[in-house]
Amino acid sequence: MTSRRRITFALVGLIVLVLAGWLIRDLSSGSPAPTTSASATSISGKGSVSGSVPGAASGLPVKALSSLPKETSDTWKLIQQGGPFPYPKNDGVVFHNNGNVLPRNKDGYYHEYTVDTPGAKNRATRRLITGSQRELYYTDDHYDSFVVVDPTK
């Protein structure tokens, strides 16, 4: 084999490796970050919630479900039962994460559910968002900020 052929062969091999690495990275970018044991501070002021909570690796504050408004627990129970939901056209639909406040994932990864607000005449601003890897997020300001919810507490 001539030296010209060896160089050409090496360059083609290098290009194939670079393209394969790029393709693998691109395909895996939609997968969630691995869930690790994390300790996060509760924003409720009632201490901290720690342990292996799906979504805790996101860096968002972690809150116990019991520390959120009572209606949040009611919505969580409905999610676990598969409904029926008070807003069937809006509950269980894909949450697109347009503001990228939650960890980036492929469209369809997250779904949203209305958390009732007593006295409100519409859906108001409270939502639970579920992730495909059992994450649970809560917002009370219509997606401007989120906390990770620990449904076991």
ABEGO torsion letter per residue (X at the ends): XBAAAAAAAAAAAAAAAAAAAAAAAAAAAABBBBBBBBBBBBAAGAEBBBEBBBGAAAGBBBBBAAABBAAAAAAAAAAAAGOBBABAAABGBBBAGAAGABBBBBBGABBBBBBBBBGBABAEABBBBBBAAGBBBBBAAGGABBBBBBAAX
